[in-house]
Amino acid sequence: MPKKSLSSGTVHSVPSDLRKALTSDSAALALWEDLTPLARNEWICWVTFVKKEETRKEHVQRVVSELKEGMRRPCCWIGCIHRKDKAVSPSVKGILSKRSKK
């Protein structure tokens, strides 16, 4: 069975676990495709940024449910730090430095 087409983000490609979750839910898939590439990028980064596998599974499930609840970007997410087309903002640098001290 061929993979369904799925739009990616500006920097990140859709990982297989998120791809599977989105393509198995037609409502979530339609909402995903309606997002901007930048918004899709933030969801992807939000999923892949976590360290624990169980947290990642939670995030994948939340992408589907939160899209269906009307959210267009991850709540309280600092944004993708992997973008090369813009500098990391001073506020995000501060957040990241606090996280690295923990």
C-alpha positions as CSV (number, residue, x, y, z in Angstrom):
1,M,0.0,0.0,0.0
2,P,1.6,3.3,-1.0
3,K,2.2,6.0,1.6
4,K,-0.3,8.8,1.6
5,S,1.1,12.2,0.6
6,L,1.8,14.4,3.7
7,S,3.1,17.9,3.7
8,S,6.2,18.6,5.8
9,G,7.5,21.6,7.7
10,T,10.0,24.3,6.7
11,V,12.9,22.4,8.2
12,H,11.6,19.0,9.5
13,S,10.2,16.1,7.6
14,V,7.3,14.2,9.2
15,P,8.6,11.3,11.2
16,S,7.1,7.9,10.6
17,D,5.2,7.7,14.0
18,L,3.5,11.1,13.4
19,R,2.9,10.2,9.7
20,K,1.1,7.0,10.8
21,A,-1.1,8.8,13.3
22,L,-2.1,11.6,10.9
23,T,-2.7,9.4,7.9
24,S,-4.9,7.0,10.0
25,D,-7.3,9.9,10.9
26,S,-8.8,11.7,8.0
27,A,-10.0,14.7,10.0
28,A,-6.6,15.2,11.6
29,L,-4.9,14.8,8.2
30,A,-7.2,17.5,6.6
31,L,-6.4,19.9,9.4
32,W,-2.6,19.1,9.1
33,E,-2.7,19.9,5.4
34,D,-4.5,23.2,6.2
35,L,-1.6,24.4,8.4
36,T,1.2,26.6,7.2
37,P,4.6,24.9,6.6
38,L,5.9,26.9,9.6
39,A,3.1,25.6,11.9
40,R,3.6,22.0,10.7
41,N,7.3,22.5,11.4
42,E,6.6,23.5,15.0
43,W,4.4,20.4,15.6
44,I,7.1,18.1,14.1
45,C,9.8,19.7,16.2
46,W,7.6,19.5,19.3
47,V,7.2,15.8,18.8
48,T,10.9,15.1,18.0
49,F,12.4,17.4,20.6
50,V,11.5,15.3,23.6
51,K,13.9,12.7,25.0
52,K,11.7,9.9,26.4
53,E,9.9,7.5,24.1
54,E,6.7,7.6,26.2
55,T,6.6,11.4,26.1
56,R,7.1,11.3,22.3
57,K,4.1,8.8,22.0
58,E,2.0,11.2,24.1
59,H,3.0,14.1,21.8
60,V,2.1,12.2,18.7
61,Q,-1.3,11.5,20.1
62,R,-1.7,15.1,21.3
63,V,-0.9,16.4,17.8
64,V,-3.9,14.5,16.4
65,S,-6.3,15.4,19.3
66,E,-5.2,19.1,19.5
67,L,-5.5,19.7,15.8
68,K,-9.0,18.3,16.0
69,E,-9.7,20.7,19.0
70,G,-8.7,23.6,16.7
71,M,-5.2,24.3,17.8
72,R,-2.9,25.4,15.0
73,R,0.4,25.3,16.9
74,P,1.7,23.5,20.0
75,C,0.7,25.3,23.2
76,C,3.5,26.9,25.2
77,W,6.1,25.7,22.7
78,I,9.2,28.0,22.4
79,G,9.3,27.2,18.7
80,C,11.7,25.3,16.5
81,I,15.3,26.1,17.3
82,H,16.5,24.2,14.2
83,R,15.5,26.8,11.7
84,K,18.5,28.3,10.0
85,D,16.6,31.2,8.4
86,K,16.3,33.2,11.6
87,A,18.3,33.7,14.7
88,V,17.1,32.2,18.0
89,S,15.4,35.0,20.0
90,P,16.9,36.3,23.3
91,S,13.8,34.9,25.2
92,V,14.2,31.5,23.7
93,K,18.0,31.5,24.4
94,G,17.1,32.3,28.1
95,I,14.7,29.4,28.2
96,L,17.2,27.0,26.7
97,S,19.9,28.1,29.1
98,K,17.6,27.5,32.1
99,R,16.8,24.0,30.7
100,S,20.4,23.1,30.2
101,K,21.2,24.0,33.9
102,K,18.7,21.4,35.2
